[in-house]
Amino acid sequence: MLRPRVIPCLLVKGGGLVKTVRFSKPKYVGDPINAVRIFNEKEVDELIVLDIDATAERREPDYRMIRNLAAECHMPLCYGGGVKTVEQFEKIVSLGVEKVAISSAAIHTPELVSNAAEIVGSQSVVVVMDVKKNLRGEYELWSHSGTMATGKVPAEFAKQMEELGAGEIVVNSIDNDGVMKGYDLQLARIVRQASTLPLSILGGAGTLKDVAALIGKFGIVGAVAGSLFVFKGVYRAVLINYPNRSEKDALVGSR
């Protein structure tokens, strides 16, 4: 039986683990490998690691880091950052990574989605949609770590990605990133109605109640969070954390 997934998302910048607020002001929070080891102990459902420098700096993924992360992970791992070719998909999967995420590349070279799905399988192709409201109050996709407006509509883009063979969509709210005041449920609903693909939502979770609200509204969904699982308390002290088995069962029971 399919169950909702509760997924930590780790952002890597300059080799270190950071957390951002609305895609800016990165705060160093530790070593990615150490965080993975702690999450192993906490038996997390899945882990997403995004290198937020790679695409902006127009460089290759850091394969050494990816290899080290994959070797350490005891849970399914999704990596994103700097991926622009099918060959890169193949290499990352060969290192032991289950899923490869693309964002800017899916927008600017959408044929990469279908080409990669044909080679590594749809289940390994994840499209991350970085979304924020424009001056008209409408949701719009942004690329290159939220620095370039694309004019693309999230619902239409989600349909296109499904038709091209993507295996999963991650909706990332730039407006809610690091704010810790709850997910953008309206944005989640728009994308959920547009696509039947497995869907994960990122941006805004501040408490487990926010996770429960998302699961209660959408059922089988990936509840992804960054700040929630690396900070503790109102002063945002760095502490890697994750719900225990009974807490997670309660979240799933909120459906």
N, C-alpha and C positions, 0 to 999 in steps of 0.2 A: 504493500500500500504506500502510495506517495505521501510524503509528509512535507510541511513547510521546512525550509532550511534557515538556520540562523548563522550568518556568515560574517566574520571579521574581515575588514578591508584594510590592508597596510599600504601606506604610501611611502615610496622610497625616493630620496633625493640626495645625490652625492654619496650614495652608498649607505646613508643612514635612514632610520625610520623617522618620518615627520608626520605632523597633522596640520591641515590647513583650515582656514575659515573663508568660505566663499572663494575657494581656489587661490587664496593669497595668504600671506603671513605664515609661512611654514614654521612650525615649532618642532625642534628636535626632541624626540621622545625615546630614542634608544637604538639598539642594534636589531636589525630584522631577524637574524638567526636566533637570537635569544628569545625574541617574541614568539617565533615559530615553536621553539622548544616548550615554552609555557603553554601555548595553545595545544600542543600535542598532549600534554598532561591533562588538559581540560576537555579533551575529546571533542573538539569543535567539528561541526558538520562539514565544513569546507572553508578554504582560505583563498582570498583574492589579494594579489600583490600587484600594485601598479607603480611602475617607474615613471614619475611625473616629469622627469627631465628629458627622457629619451627622444620623444617626438619633437619637443620644442627645440632641442639642440640638434635635431636631424642626424641622430647617430644610431648605430646598431644597438639592439638589446645587449645587456651585459650578461653574456652567456655563462661566465664564471659564477656570477651571483645566482643566476637561475639554477645552475647545476647544484650549487650548495643548498639552495632553498628546497629543491626537489628531493635531494638526498636526505634532508632533515625532516621533511613533512611526513606525517603519518595519516594525513587527511587529503582528500582531493584538492589539488592546487590549480588555481587559475592565474596566469600571468598576463599582464598587459604593459605596453610601453615600447614604442619604437618599431613595432612590427608593420612592415610594408610589403612583404613578398611572401609567396607560397613557400619558398625555400626557408625563410625564417620560421614560418609555422612548423614545417617539418623538423627543423633542428630543435626547436623548443620542445615539441612533443617527444622527440627522441631522447631528451634529457630527463624525461619522467614527469612532465607537466601534462595534466589531463585536459586542460582547457586553455586556449589562447584568446585573449581579448584584444579587439581593435576598436578604435574610436574615429580618429581623424582619417585613417586610411579607408574606413568603410564609407565615409562621406565623400572623399575625393576620388577614390578608385573602387567603387562598389563591386566591380567584377572580381575583386580580390576575395570577396565573401564566397561566391560560387566556386571559384577556382580552388580556394583552400578547402572548402567543404568536400570537393571531389577527391582531394588528395588525403586529408587527415580525418574526414568524416564530419558531418554537421555537428555531432555532439561535442566536438572540440573547438567549434567556432562560436565565440561570444562577441556580440556587438554592444559596446558601451555607448549610450546616448547621453552626452553632457547637455543638459537643458537649463535654460533660464528664461525668465520673461523679458521681452523687449519693451521699448518705450510705450508701446500700445497695449501692454499688459498681456500679450500673447506669448505662448510658449514657443521657443525657437531653439534649434540645435546650434551648439557652438563647437568649434574644433580647436586643436592645438592648446590643450589644457585651459579651455575657456577664454582664449584670447581673440578668437576669430569668429564673428557671426557668419552663419551660412545661409540664412533665410529659409532653411528647411523646417517643415512642420513635423513634430514628433510622431503623430499618428500615421501620416503618409510614409514617413521614413521607416517606421516599424513594419508596416505592410511590405515595403520594398525589401527589407532585410529578410523577412520570412520567405518571400518569393525567391530570393537569391540563394536560400539554403542555410541561413544562419541557424544555429542550434539553440541559442538563448539570447535574451536581451537583458541588459542591465541599464536601468534608468537612473541616472545620477543627477540630482537637483543641485545646480550650482548655487542657487539662492539659499538653500538650506544647509549647504556643506558646513559642517563644524559648528552650526548654531545650536544644535541639541534641543530644539523645541518641537520635534515631531516631523514625521515624513510628510511630503506633499502628496496627500491621498488623491487629490483631484488629478494631478499629473499621472499618478499610477493608474487611475481609472481610465483616463484617456488612452493610454498605451495598452492596457489590458483589453479594452473593447476593440482595439485595432488589430491585435495579433493574438494567435493561439499559442505562440511559442512559450516555453518556460520563461518566467519573468522574475527578475530580482530588482529590488528597489533600494537605492542608496541615497543618503543625504538627509540628516536631520534628527536621527534617533538620539534621544537624550536619556531615556529610561527604558526599562523592559516593558513598561506600559505602552510606549510608542510601538514597540515590536508587536505586542499583543493586539494593538489597534489595527496594525497593518494586516496581520494574519487573520484577525476577526473579519476584516472587510473583504479580503481577497483569497483567503484559504490557502491553496497550494501556491506558495510564493517564496522567493528568497528574500529574507529580511537582512539586508547588509548594513553594517555600521562600522565607523572608524572610531570616532571620539568615545562612543559608549564603551568600547572594549579596550581603550588605552588610557582613559582618564577616570578618576574617581572623585566625586564630590564637587561642590560649587567652585572650589579653587583650582579644579582641573589638575590635581596631582597625578603624575604618571603612575599608573598601576594597570598592568595587563590583567584583564578579568573577562569572565564569560559565565553565563548561567549554568548552574549545575543541572544534573539530570532531572530532578524534580521540578526545578524552576522552568526548564525547557518544556517538560511535559505539560506544565500549566499554560505555557504560551501556546502550544499546539492545541490544547483544549479550549483556547479562546475562539476557535473557528465557529 
